[in-house]
Amino acid sequence: MRNWIFVRVDTDSDGLYGWGEATCEWKTRAVVGAIADLEPLLVGRDPRDIEQLVRVMKKHSFWRLGILGTSAVSGVEIALWDILGKSLNQPVWRLLGGKVRDRVKVYTHLGLGDMRAVYESTDADPIVERAMAVIGRGYKALKAVFIPYTHYHAPLPDVNRVAQIMQALRKAVGDGVEIMVDFHGRPASIGAALAYIAALEPERPMFVEEVLQPGDALAMARVAAQTQVPLACGERLSERAEFDELFRLRAIDIAQPDICHCGGLLEAKKIAAMAETASIGVAPHNPLGPIAGVAALHFAVSTPNHVIQEEMVGAVPWYGEVVDGPIRMIDGHWQIPEGPGLGITVNEKACAAHPFEPEIQLAASQAILDDGTVVDW
């Protein structure tokens, strides 16, 4: 589905180095280049001064970093926490404030790492089949993407189809499984978004995600004022200020910062603290690689208003070959890691066996209406 960008930061202390992840789908080469551009700002500095080094990367870069630059910063920052934890022989979650829960609730996507299964699920039968497969692997919560490509109007047949799929999905999994529906920012108007939300509402989704394109907090607030369904967004926001407006307007119920895009673990903790002040939960975006998953685990263990964690463990058959990590799932929950740092070992030889390949560009062939109008993927 996507290339993983692993970041290794070495120190001048023998055998002490850290690993991070800066995965940003469809932008792999750009992010790798951004990391190389940041490197001269960091060489020779103390890797334990994490806040200071992040400030250096952001403030001495001159240009606003955007999603590419903050993804690069995130990968480095996560690696610095790994170094700090190893140097103190403590797990990262303890350095982030300590344990606030005994296990972490998680969910995954229908289709896991099969990109076409995730994004091309438009019929009830295969969606139900994939949902049952996910439950069979021990998950108690799942997310699906079946909102049609939409412009400013939601056609009634499309709205009815969404309702039928959701009804079939709820009937199949029962009330004991949480269902989340990702709109992927496809509706271009508040009215279109509300039409689909209303179709889903009777089956009580845990939340609906990115019901509009990111960046318009006022529009999200208008949606929030007209529905009882919990709203989530944040995966495509890279600045704390972008979350601040959503929080001030109480426009969402769940914030979804991506630790690998927003600036790293410490920045994600700051966003979570802002959310908690506004009575908003956090469910970090994370359909990424194994290092991102472990970073999300340490974040979840130490963050009081964490609700549920997105994950993609086993997205490819060799998932566990490239990184040996502490993630263990029991009864739909990740368990608490105890090893120092992130607690991971990266097999660089196994990584080399899976070189960069351009990701599949589904949008170019899919996100076009019958009349030729280009819409959001």
LOMI-780398 format. One record per residue: x, y, z of N, C-alpha, C in turn; residue in one letter. Coordinates in steps of 0.001 Angstrom, whole numbers. Example, Ala and Ser with C-alpha at 12.3 -4.5 7.8 and 13.67 -1.06 7.14 Angstrom:
R       nxx       nyy       nzz      caxx      cayy      cazz       cxx       cyy       czz   type
R     13190     -5690      7800     12300     -4500      7800     13200     -3300      7800      a
R     12850     -2250      7080     13670     -1060      7140     12900        30      7870      s
//
This chain:
R       nxx       nyy       nzz      caxx      cayy      cazz       cxx       cyy       czz   type
R       813     -1203         0         0         0         0       855      1264         0      m
R      1960      1266       759      2811      2457       856      4228      2037      1191      r
R      5174      2914       830      6556      2711      1247      6731      3184      2680      n
R      7572      2517      3430      7904      2940      4783      9249      3666      4767      w
R      9313      4782      5463     10563      5527      5593     11059      5361      7028      i
R     12111      4574      7213     12733      4404      8522     13904      5374      8638      f
R     14045      5991      9795     15100      6970     10048     15992      6461     11169      v
R     17280      6354     10888     18235      5952     11924     19098      7154     12296      r
R     19163      7455     13589     20001      8530     14100     21105      7902     14939      v
R     22344      8123     14537     23505      7579     15253     24074      8614     16208      d
R     24715      8133     17256     25385      9018     18209     26869      8666     18259      t
R     27652      9489     19002     29076      9207     19139     29356      8289     20329      d
R     28286      7751     20917     28426      6760     21975     28293      5376     21346      s
R     29288      4531     21564     29337      3229     20896     28038      2448     21077      d
R     27457      2043     19957     26281      1191     19978     24980      1885     20317      g
R     25003      3215     20485     23778      3930     20835     23231      4657     19615      l
R     22091      4230     19161     21406      4873     18036     19910      4689     18213      y
R     19151      5439     17453     17698      5361     17571     17030      5220     16223      g
R     15806      4677     16252     15023      4497     15035     13722      5295     15123      w
R     13369      5917     14012     12087      6592     13877     11459      6247     12542      g
R     10270      6776     12290      9589      6545     11008      8990      7850     10526      e
R      9147      8103      9232      8661      9343      8615      7807      9055      7386      a
R      7138      7915      7369      6357      7496      6207      5315      8535      5816      t
R      5301      8898      4546      4316      9839      4004      3986      9361      2590      c
R      2864      8669      2452      2537      8003      1207      2510      8956        13      e
R      2996      8482     -1099      3092      9208     -2373      4088     10379     -2329      w
R      4799     10503     -1219      5769     11598     -1096      7102     11069      -565      k
R      7385      9795      -812      8542      9138      -200      9846      9834      -528      t
R     10105     10052     -1801     11401     10628     -2188     11548     12058     -1690      r
R     10441     12791     -1635     10490     14168     -1140     10831     14197       349      a
R     10247     13298      1138     10526     13272      2569     11957     12816      2836      v
R     12420     11817      2105     13810     11374      2263     14769     12528      1975      v
R     14469     13311       946     15290     14482       647     15222     15523      1747      g
R     14035     15699      2341     13883     16666      3433     14698     16248      4647      a
R     14751     14950      4935     15565     14461      6053     17036     14778      5809      i
R     17497     14553      4584     18892     14870      4247     19174     16361      4407      a
R     18187     17196      4083     18366     18641      4233     18453     19061      5700      d
R     17775     18320      6579     17790     18645      8006     19069     18175      8702      l
R     19707     17190      8133     20851     16559      8798     21930     17545      9243      e
R     22359     18505      8406     23418     19427      8850     23040     20265     10068      p
R     21753     20448     10312     21318     21222     11469     21495     20458     12775      l
R     21675     19143     12692     21658     18294     13877     23015     17720     14254      l
R     23886     17523     13281     25162     16860     13547     25964     17643     14580      v
R     26443     16907     15599     27247     17520     16644     26467     17951     17868      g
R     25140     17868     17833     24318     18285     18968     23975     17087     19852      r
R     23562     17380     21071     23192     16342     22031     21806     15797     21682      d
R     21689     14505     21361     20396     13956     20927     19358     13907     22038      p
R     19780     14116     23279     18823     14084     24395     18042     15379     24531      r
R     18500     16431     23867     17801     17721     23924     16706     17751     22855      d
R     15706     16929     23034     14729     16687     21972     13954     17950     21619      i
R     13430     18642     22600     12660     19863     22323     13508     20882     21569      e
R     14742     21036     21995     15628     22012     21347     15931     21620     19909      q
R     16155     20351     19663     16481     19907     18306     15279     20062     17371      l
R     14084     19830     17883     12895     20054     17064     12771     21528     16722      v
R     13034     22394     17690     12988     23828     17424     14014     24221     16354      r
R     15187     23625     16429     16217     23906     15423     15733     23502     14035      v
R     15180     22298     13934     14737     21810     12624     13619     22681     12057      m
R     12722     23160     12922     11600     23962     12441     11991     25415     12184      k
R     12744     25993     13089     13007     27433     13009     14193     27779     12115      k
R     15146     26888     11993     16315     27171     11165     16155     26680      9733      h
R     14984     26157      9425     14706     25748      8044     14183     26911      7203      s
R     13816     28030      7853     13332     29268      7240     11931     29097      6678      f
R     11750     28216      5671     10431     28010      5072      9532     27226      6013      w
R      8235     27524      5963      7277     26682      6669      7403     25266      6123      r
R      7440     24298      6991      7823     22949      6573      6708     22209      5838      l
R      5445     22427      6225      4367     21675      5582      4456     20200      5920      g
R      3617     19408      5287      3529     17989      5627      4820     17247      5313      i
R      5546     17643      4270      6786     16946      3931      7856     17198      4985      l
R      8017     18463      5360      9034     18803      6339      8709     18277      7725      g
R      7444     18385      8139      7106     17902      9477      7162     16375      9549      t
R      6935     15696      8438      7121     14240      8426      8597     13904      8634      s
R      9473     14659      7990     10906     14455      8170     11302     14709      9621      a
R     10820     15814     10185     11100     16134     11587     10593     15016     12497      v
R      9406     14507     12204      8803     13465     13035      9678     12220     13087      s
R     10169     11806     11935     11008     10608     11907     12251     10755     12750      g
R     12882     11922     12674     14069     12188     13481     13695     12246     14963      v
R     12609     12953     15293     12207     13140     16681     11893     11810     17366      e
R     11213     10921     16687     10910      9613     17266     12197      8857     17561      i
R     13165      8946     16644     14461      8293     16852     15187      8868     18066      a
R     15050     10171     18318     15680     10793     19483     15094     10243     20782      l
R     13786     10002     20812     13170      9397     21991     13684      7978     22193      w
R     13887      7254     21110     14438      5901     21211     15829      5956     21838      d
R     16631      6926     21404     17976      7101     21966     17894      7436     23455      i
R     17041      8373     23817     16923      8785     25210     16498      7613     26093      l
R     15507      6867     25635     15057      5718     26417     16138      4684     26605      g
R     16870      4399     25548     17964      3430     25654     19043      3929     26607      k
R     19362      5214     26530     20423      5765     27375     20063      5709     28853      s
R     18770      5758     29170     18295      5724     30554     17761      4353     30954      l
R     17768      3406     29999     17247      2059     30221     15782      2089     30665      n
R     15008      2959     29993     13595      3099     30308     12773      3085     29012      q
R     11543      2536     29061     10671      2622     27880     10261      4063     27629      p
R     10027      4399     26368      9687      5772     26009      8430      6240     26726      v
R      7449      5364     26895      6199      5806     27524      6429      6332     28928      w
R      7412      5807     29637      7676      6302     30984      8249      7717     30938      r
R      9037      8012     29918      9616      9348     29776      8573     10362     29308      l
R      7487      9876     28700      6416     10753     28223      5383     11053     29306      l
R      5642     10594     30522      4714     10885     31618      4294      9670     32406      g
R      4656      8484     31908      4301      7278     32624      2991      6670     32156      g
R      2656      5543     32737      1512      4735     32309       204      5299     32854      k
R      -783      5463     31971     -2125      5891     32396     -3186      4830     32108      v
R     -2784      3704     31517     -3723      2599     31275     -2945      1295     31236      r
R     -3660       198     31356     -3018     -1113     31415     -3008     -1839     30085      d
R     -3754     -1345     29107     -3743     -1905     27766     -4334      -867     26826      r
R     -4121     -1037     25526     -4489       -26     24533     -5461      -636     23523      v
R     -6654       -72     23431     -7640      -560     22463     -7223      -158     21053      k
R     -7348     -1091     20099     -6897      -834     18732     -7969     -1227     17726      v
R     -7807      -715     16513     -8655     -1134     15402     -7820     -1190     14135      y
R     -8342     -1865     13129     -7652     -1933     11852     -8652     -1752     10715      t
R     -8132     -1768      9489     -8937     -1551      8285     -9426     -2869      7706      h
R    -10547     -2804      7027    -10945     -3945      6213     -9944     -4077      5068      l
R     -9441     -5279      4866     -8469     -5470      3805     -7036     -5312      4243      g
R     -6818     -4759      5462     -5460     -4587      5986     -4578     -3888      4956      l
R     -3533     -4569      4480     -2586     -3917      3586     -2953     -3968      2117      g
R     -4082     -4562      1777     -4519     -4627       390     -5194     -3306        37      d
R     -4491     -2450      -695     -4981     -1102      -940     -6311     -1105     -1676      m
R     -6459     -1982     -2633     -7715     -2015     -3384     -8867     -2504     -2501      r
R     -8578     -3420     -1582     -9627     -3882      -675    -10061     -2772       265      a
R     -9107     -1931       686     -9430      -839      1596    -10251       235       890      v
R     -9806       631      -309    -10374      1814      -961    -11360      1514     -2081      y
R    -11524       256     -2439    -12463       -80     -3511    -13603      -951     -3008      e
R    -13918      -849     -1725    -15019     -1619     -1138    -16316      -832     -1289      s
R    -17121     -1221     -2249    -18355      -475     -2524    -19597     -1355     -2498      t
R    -19431     -2647     -2207    -20567     -3559     -2145    -20635     -4202      -771      d
R    -21843     -4457      -310    -22035     -4952      1047    -21384     -6315      1282      a
R    -21537     -7236       346    -21064     -8607       590    -19552     -8676       845      d
R    -18693     -8107       -35    -17259     -8175       273    -16874     -7397      1518      p
R    -17576     -6303      1811    -17279     -5536      3021    -17574     -6378      4258      i
R    -18703     -7048      4274    -19047     -7918      5403    -18045     -9058      5522      v
R    -17673     -9639      4387    -16710    -10746      4408    -15382    -10301      5012      e
R    -14903     -9124      4615    -13627     -8623      5140    -13751     -8245      6609      r
R    -14915     -7747      6990    -15130     -7416      8400    -15055     -8670      9264      a
R    -15660     -9738      8828    -15622    -10970      9598    -14213    -11541      9673      m
R    -13427    -11330      8612    -12030    -11776      8640    -11234    -10997      9676      a
R    -11492     -9695      9768    -10817     -8862     10764    -11191     -9310     12174      v
R    -12470     -9532     12418    -12919     -9984     13735    -12304    -11341     14071      i
R    -12169    -12174     13043    -11558    -13485     13245    -10112    -13415     13699      g
R     -9471    -12270     13470     -8088    -12088     13909     -8004    -11457     15290      r
R     -9141    -11303     15953     -9130    -10856     17335     -9460     -9399     17560      g
R     -9788     -8654     16501    -10105     -7235     16665    -11535     -7057     17159      y
R    -11715     -6021     17969    -13032     -5664     18475    -13538     -4357     17864      k
R    -12781     -3809     16926    -13152     -2554     16287    -12539     -2530     14894      a
R    -13225     -1885     13947    -12744     -1870     12566    -13193      -587     11870      l
R    -12495      -272     10782    -12851       915      9996    -12998       539      8530      k
R    -13988      1151      7893    -14250       877      6485    -14353      2190      5715      a
R    -14073      2109      4413    -14170      3261      3516    -15149      2892      2404      v
R    -16378      3389      2491    -17339      3077      1421    -18213      4278      1066      f
R    -17766      5483      1387    -18481      6682       954    -18156      6926      -519      i
R    -19136      7142     -1373    -18866      7315     -2810    -18089      8597     -3095      p
R    -17436      8621     -4238    -16815      9862     -4710    -17937     10856     -4966      y
R    -17804     12023     -4370    -18916     12965     -4292    -18437     14365     -4613      t
R    -19323     15161     -5208    -19022     16563     -5460    -19793     17373     -4404      h
R    -20624     18305     -4801    -21341     19146     -3847    -22721     18605     -3498      y
R    -23102     17520     -4147    -24428     16935     -3934    -24278     15435     -3742      h
R    -24990     14887     -2759    -25002     13444     -2527    -26251     12848     -3166      a
R    -26135     12168     -4315    -27313     11604     -4983    -28032     10591     -4090      p
R    -29334     10577     -4147    -30117      9701     -3281    -29736      8227     -3429      l
R    -29527      7701     -4652    -29114      6293     -4744    -27812      6014     -3991      p
R    -26875      6964     -4009    -25614      6785     -3280    -25846      6805     -1774      d
R    -26703      7702     -1327    -27020      7774       101    -27686      6476       562      v
R    -28617      5975      -216    -29296      4724       135    -28320      3552       155      n
R    -27385      3557      -767    -26391      2480      -828    -25518      2483       427      r
R    -25120      3664       853    -24316      3783      2076    -25097      3243      3269      v
R    -26372      3591      3358    -27206      3107      4460    -27305      1585      4446      a
R    -27488      1000      3261    -27620      -451      3146    -26331     -1167      3545      q
R    -25187      -619      3121    -23900     -1236      3487    -23703     -1193      4993      i
R    -24005       -44      5600    -23820        94      7038    -24753      -837      7800      m
R    -25982      -973      7320    -26923     -1881      7967    -26424     -3324      7910      q
R    -25913     -3721      6754    -25403     -5082      6593    -24185     -5317      7479      a
R    -23346     -4306      7567    -22123     -4426      8367    -22471     -4556      9850      l
R    -23378     -3709     10339    -23763     -3788     11753    -24439     -5112     12074      r
R    -25311     -5567     11191    -25996     -6839     11418    -24999     -7984     11516      k
R    -23942     -7930     10694    -22972     -9019     10660    -22076     -9037     11896      a
R    -21623     -7872     12342    -20642     -7840     13437    -21287     -7724     14808      v
R    -22535     -7273     14859    -23222     -7132     16132    -22858     -5843     16854      g
R    -23472     -5666     18011    -23269     -4431     18766    -21963     -4430     19560      d
R    -21323     -5580     19679    -20092     -5657     20467    -18845     -5226     19729      g
R    -18971     -4868     18469    -17822     -4433     17662    -18037     -2978     17253      v
R    -17034     -2154     17481    -17105      -749     17079    -16833      -623     15580      e
R    -17614       232     14909    -17442       494     13483    -17134      1969     13292      i
R    -16071      2244     12566    -15743      3605     12151    -15832      3691     10635      m
R    -16290      4817     10120    -16413      4997      8675    -15578      6202      8262      v
R    -14646      5972      7352    -13751      7014      6854    -14350      7621      5586      d
R    -14696      8908      5646    -15224      9595      4463    -14102      9984      3502      f
R    -12873     10027      3999    -11706     10351      3162    -11796     11742      2545      h
R    -12599     12619      3157    -12732     13978      2636    -13446     14057      1294      g
R    -14256     13071       958    -14859     13031      -376    -16005     14023      -580      r
R    -16882     14246       397    -17931     15260       179    -17330     16662        38      p
R    -17827     17412      -927    -17313     18767     -1175    -18167     19831      -514      a
R    -19223     19427       197    -20091     20410       836    -20602     19863      2149      s
R    -21046     20759      3016    -21625     20378      4293    -22877     19532      4079      i
R    -23711     19939      3126    -24939     19203      2860    -24695     17775      2432      g
R    -23718     17571      1551    -23405     16214      1092    -22892     15370      2250      a
R    -22017     15963      3065    -21492     15227      4216    -22612     14813      5164      a
R    -23525     15737      5447    -24613     15449      6377    -25553     14369      5853      l
R    -25732     14326      4550    -26610     13303      3971    -26064     11903      4243      a
R    -24757     11725      4071    -24148     10415      4335    -24108     10118      5829      y
R    -23825     11126      6648    -23801     10917      8094    -25160     10444      8583      i
R    -26224     11061      8079    -27580     10662      8476    -27874      9220      8068      a
R    -27329      8798      6936    -27544      7423      6485    -26852      6419      7407      a
R    -25748      6816      8012    -24987      5932      8886    -25502      5932     10322      l
R    -26120      7023     10722    -26430      7261     12133    -27236      6159     12811      e
R    -28226      5548     12164    -29017      4533     12882    -28187      3348     13386      p
R    -27061      3079     12752    -26250      1922     13152    -25131      2318     14108      e
R    -25126      3545     14598    -24279      4019     15684    -22787      3779     15464      r
R    -22211      4415     14466    -20760      4321     14312    -20035      4950     15494      p
R    -18864      4429     15802    -18060      5006     16885    -17671      6432     16538      m
R    -17261      6649     15277    -17069      7993     14739    -17011      7931     13230      f
R    -17240      9065     12600    -17035      9206     11160    -15857     10154     10970      v
R    -15043      9853      9993    -13732     10494      9856    -13620     11313      8578      e
R    -13023     12493      8705    -12760     13370      7569    -13975     13495      6665      e
R    -15068     13969      7230    -16303     14100      6461    -16212     15234      5448      v
R    -15247     16131      5632    -14945     17196      4679    -13434     17237      4469      l
R    -13012     17937      3451    -11582     18154      3264    -11015     18919      4460      q
R     -9795     18624      4867     -9226     19279      6043     -8953     20759      5795      p
R     -8974     21536      6895     -8579     22936      6810     -9701     23938      6987      g
R    -10953     23473      7039    -12080     24387      7197    -12778     24074      8521      d
R    -12276     24678      9597    -12814     24402     10921    -14241     24912     11076      a
R    -14562     26024     10450    -15918     26555     10539    -16936     25601      9913      l
R    -16581     25025      8773    -17478     24060      8136    -17663     22832      9020      a
R    -16575     22361      9640    -16694     21221     10548    -17591     21561     11727      m
R    -17498     22784     12217    -18356     23192     13325    -19825     23187     12921      a
R    -20108     23567     11696    -21487     23541     11205    -21997     22108     11109      r
R    -21145     21189     10671    -21541     19782     10635    -21823     19293     12054      v
R    -20912     19620     12971    -21060     19164     14350    -22363     19651     14978      a
R    -22798     20828     14589    -24027     21399     15153    -25285     20691     14661      a
R    -25135     19877     13599    -26319     19274     12980    -26346     17754     13040      q
R    -25443     17150     13828    -25461     15698     13948    -25047     15281     15342      t
R    -25520     14104     15761    -25115     13514     17031    -24015     12476     16846      q
R    -23653     12195     15598    -22600     11211     15332    -21241     11840     15641      v
R    -20392     11188     16427    -19073     11741     16736    -18231     11952     15471      p
R    -17561     13092     15417    -16750     13478     14260    -15271     13400     14607      l
R    -14484     12925     13648    -13033     12817     13836    -12326     13395     12625      a
R    -11168     14009     12868    -10298     14431     11770     -8952     14846     12341      c
R     -7992     15073     11453     -6688     15543     11879     -5497     14883     11225      g
R     -5698     13799     10473     -4550     13088      9920     -3758     13919      8923      e
R     -4413     14878      8259     -3707     15689      7260     -3349     17082      7775      r
R     -3406     17269      9078     -2991     18534      9678     -1568     18377     10217      l
R      -727     19330      9921       674     19218     10335      1101     20294     11322      s
R       208     21227     11652       545     22314     12561      -392     22299     13762      e
R       160     22568     14934      -646     22623     16152     -1765     23663     16028      r
R     -1482     24761     15362     -2485     25824     15219     -3708     25345     14443      a
R     -3527     24411     13527     -4664     23895     12764     -5623     23124     13673      e
R     -5062     22420     14641     -5904     21730     15620     -6560     22724     16569      f
R     -5841     23785     16901     -6340     24757     17865     -7695     25325     17443      d
R     -7849     25643     16161     -9114     26212     15712    -10251     25205     15835      e
R     -9991     23949     15503    -11010     22911     15671    -11418     22771     17134      l
R    -10428     22844     18016    -10712     22681     19437    -11502     23872     19983      f
R    -11112     25077     19607    -11797     26265     20110    -13265     26291     19684      r
R    -13532     25790     18471    -14898     25756     17960    -15669     24515     18412      l
R    -14972     23612     19125    -15574     22323     19513    -16190     21657     18284      r
R    -15406     21654     17198    -15907     21182     15905    -15776     19683     15720      a
R    -15014     19020     16593    -14820     17577     16481    -14913     16943     17863      i
R    -15079     15619     17864    -15098     14851     19109    -13804     14077     19312      d
R    -13153     13742     18194    -11932     12941     18223    -10891     13606     17336      i
R     -9711     13892     17888     -8597     14424     17097     -7702     13272     16658      a
R     -7217     13369     15416     -6416     12278     14844     -5057     12762     14323      q
R     -4234     13315     15196     -2896     13671     14722     -2134     12420     14336      p
R     -1279     12551     13343      -398     11446     12954       979     11743     13529      d
R      1471     10891     14406      2748     11114     15071      3879     11239     14060      i
R      3735     10578     12921      4774     10626     11883      4622     11826     10953      c
R      3593     12654     11146      3388     13830     10296      3365     15140     11071      h
R      2987     15092     12341      2728     16334     13081      3951     16896     13789      c
R      5072     16194     13734      6278     16676     14403      6837     15712     15421      g
R      6177     14585     15630      6709     13573     16523      5898     13397     17791      g
R      6480     12657     18720      5772     12271     19941      5463     13462     20841      l
R      6424     14343     21039      6198     15458     21951      5134     16412     21408      l
R      5166     16666     20100      4153     17534     19504      2778     16882     19588      e
R      2715     15579     19373      1443     14871     19507       922     14949     20934      a
R      1819     14889     21912      1405     15028     23308       834     16426     23577      k
R      1439     17447     22977       938     18815     23145      -449     18959     22523      k
R      -633     18380     21344     -1948     18420     20694     -2981     17693     21559      i
R     -2581     16553     22114     -3503     15798     22968     -3884     16590     24217      a
R     -2933     17318     24791     -3233     18131     25975     -4212     19249     25631      a
R     -4032     19863     24463     -4983     20884     24020     -6368     20274     23844      m
R     -6416     19085     23255     -7697     18407     23034     -8379     18085     24358      a
R     -7601     17618     25323     -8170     17260     26618     -8817     18473     27287      e
R     -8188     19652     27134     -8742     20877     27704    -10118     21190     27128      t
R    -10341     20785     25856    -11613     21036     25182    -12552     19835     25250      a
R    -12247     18869     26128    -13063     17652     26278    -13142     16855     24985      s
R    -12014     16770     24293    -11904     16049     23019    -10908     14912     23186      i
R    -11259     13735     22671    -10372     12588     22729     -9389     12574     21567      g
R     -8417     11670     21636     -7465     11500     20539     -7427     10042     20104      v
R     -7370      9835     18809     -7231      8510     18208     -6260      8663     17042      a
R     -4960      8641     17312     -3973      8988     16284     -4101      8170     14998      p
R     -3942      8874     13897     -3875      8249     12574     -2610      7414     12503      h
R     -2726      6181     11993     -1525      5357     11874     -1764      4109     11034      n
R     -1911      4274      9710     -1945      3100      8843      -554      2854      8249      p
R       495      3096      9042      1864      3153      8525      2638      1894      8897      l
R      3948      2021      9041      4794       868      9250      4986       489     10705      g
R      5836      -517     10956      5973     -1077     12309      6614      -139     13318      p
R      7508       760     12901      8085      1700     13869      7039      2731     14265      i
R      6257      3201     13299      5163      4119     13608      4182      3478     14577      a
R      3911      2197     14385      3005      1497     15282      3522      1466     16709      g
R      4807      1195     16865      5388      1144     18210      5397      2533     18840      v
R      5716      3572     18057      5657      4935     18586      4241      5264     19065      a
R      3239      4851     18294      1846      5077     18683      1503      4334     19967      a
R      2070      3160     20148      1839      2391     21371      2353      3155     22592      l
R      3572      3674     22524      4132      4418     23649      3321      5687     23923      h
R      2855      6335     22859      1998      7516     23016       709      7146     23731      f
R        88      6067     23308     -1204      5662     23865     -1090      5285     25337      a
R       -28      4600     25692       159      4181     27079       205      5390     28014      v
R       721      6531     27520      1006      7678     28384        52      8851     28205      s
R     -1011      8698     27408     -1881      9830     27082     -3289      9606     27620      t
R     -3723     10411     28604     -4992     10139     29296     -6227     10141     28397      p
R     -6282     11060     27407     -7497     11149     26593     -7397     10353     25292      n
R     -6485      9390     25268     -6411      8473     24129     -7635      7563     24133      h
R     -8253      7379     22965     -9496      6613     22864     -9265      5244     22238      v
R     -8641      5230     21072     -8420      3986     20338     -7306      4238     19333      i
R     -6560      3183     18991     -5408      3338     18121     -5590      2608     16791      q
R     -5467      3346     15710     -5440      2750     14375     -4121      2021     14184      e
R     -4162       866     13530     -2919       118     13303     -3029      -745     12061      e
R     -1862     -1183     11586     -1804     -2000     10368      -833     -3157     10538      m
R      -777     -3742     11729       109     -4879     11958      -245     -5999     10983      v
R       760     -6544     10331       533     -7623      9382        56     -7172      8022      g
R       267     -5872      7709      -198     -5347      6426       490     -6021      5247      a
R      1707     -6511      5460      2424     -7291      4447      2976     -8538      5131      v
R      3214     -9612      4378      3678    -10860      5009      4993    -10704      5760      p
R      5829     -9755      5330      7151     -9586      5949      7183     -8469      6982      w
R      6017     -8069      7472      5904     -6990      8468      6829     -7242      9666      y
R      6800     -8452     10199      7602     -8772     11377      9038     -9111     11083      g
R      9394     -9219      9806     10779     -9535      9455     11677     -8300      9495      e
R     11127     -7151      9106     11959     -5950      9037     12141     -5306     10412      v
R     11149     -5446     11280     11230     -4866     12629     10713     -5882     13642      v
R     11530     -6170     14631     11109     -6980     15759     10734     -6015     16876      d
R      9448     -5933     17203      8985     -4932     18158      8154     -5516     19268      g
R      7721     -4672     20191      7026     -5145     21394      5518     -5243     21273      p
R      4953     -5006     20076      3498     -5016     19960      2956     -6434     20112      i
R      2091     -6595     21097      1394     -7864     21325       -81     -7553     21510      r
R      -934     -8171     20704     -2365     -7920     20817     -3056     -9091     21507      m
R     -3824     -8786     22543     -4631     -9773     23253     -6028     -9203     23390      i
R     -7004     -9939     22878     -8412     -9554     23008     -8661     -8129     22507      d
R     -8111     -7807     21330     -8361     -6508     20717     -7603     -5358     21343      g
R     -6584     -5642     22155     -5810     -4604     22819     -4310     -4877     22702      h
R     -3528     -3802     22535     -2079     -3905     22646     -1695     -3944     24116      w
R      -626     -4679     24399      -123     -4791     25756      1011     -3787     26002      q
R      1346     -3553     27252      2321     -2529     27633      3740     -3046     27420      i
R      4582     -2307     26676      5974     -2735     26481      6835     -2344     27679      p
R      7883     -3105     27940      8735     -2832     29093     10190     -2599     28732      e
R     10598     -2858     27488     11996     -2708     27100     12413     -1257     26992      g
R     13710      -987     26988     14194       397     26894     13958      1007     25518      p
R     13816      2338     25505     13562      3029     24242     12228      2611     23668      g
R     12165      2521     22352     10952      2014     21707     10820       511     21866      l
R     11952      -151     22121     11922     -1598     22304     11939     -2374     21007      g
R     12553     -1804     19969     12543     -2445     18660     13952     -2797     18201      i
R     14015     -3779     17315     15246     -4117     16597     14917     -4129     15114      t
R     15677     -3366     14326     15435     -3285     12886     16427     -4182     12162      v
R     15911     -5041     11309     16743     -5917     10487     17020     -5193      9171      n
R     18170     -4535      9095     18464     -3713      7926     18650     -4555      6665      e
R     19107     -5771      6825     19234     -6658      5667     17861     -7009      5102      k
R     16907     -7278      5997     15545     -7563      5546     14922     -6330      4903      a
R     15220     -5149      5441     14716     -3906      4843     15221     -3753      3409      c
R     16489     -4061      3204     17098     -3892      1881     16464     -4801       841      a
R     15835     -5867      1293     15180     -6795       363     13860     -6246      -166      a
R     13435     -5078       344     12163     -4482       -69     12406     -3015      -436      h
R     13054     -2768     -1569     13400     -1393     -1943     12178      -583     -2374      p
R     12402       703     -2517     11341      1625     -2928     10706      1206     -4245      f
R      9386      1263     -4284      8607      1127     -5516      7518      2187     -5486      e
R      7221      2825     -6619      6144      3839     -6626      4827      3237     -6158      p
R      4120      3964     -5280      2836      3482     -4798      1789      3515     -5916      e
R       766      2696     -5743      -352      2672     -6687     -1096      4009     -6610      i
R     -1356      4612     -7746     -2070      5890     -7807     -3541      5623     -8141      q
R     -4310      5290     -7125     -5718      4974     -7357     -6533      6197     -7746      l
R     -6166      7353     -7221     -6984      8544     -7444     -7138      8884     -8917      a
R     -6061      8702     -9676     -6079      9102    -11082     -7135      8356    -11887      a
R     -7440      7130    -11478     -8414      6336    -12225     -9779      6278    -11558      s
R     -9863      6691    -10285    -11109      6508     -9539    -11860      7799     -9253      q
R    -11135      8825     -8825    -11802     10029     -8310    -12228     10967     -9425      a
R    -13007     10432    -10353    -13536     11186    -11486    -14998     10777    -11677      i
R    -15895     11739    -11675    -17314     11431    -11841    -17625     11088    -13305      l
R    -18836     10580    -13531    -19229     10137    -14871    -19116     11236    -15910      d
R    -19283     12505    -15472    -19231     13608    -16435    -17834     14172    -16618      d
R    -16834     13534    -15980    -15455     13974    -16123    -14973     14908    -15040      g
R    -15833     15254    -14071    -15438     16159    -12994    -14446     15456    -12073      t
R    -13328     16121    -11811    -12337     15604    -10881    -12762     15939     -9452      v
R    -12804     14936     -8570    -13229     15141     -7185    -12146     14605     -6240      v
R    -12358     14839     -4965    -11371     14411     -3963    -11376     12905     -3791      d
R    -10194     12325     -3720    -10047     10886     -3583    -10293     10449     -2146      w
//
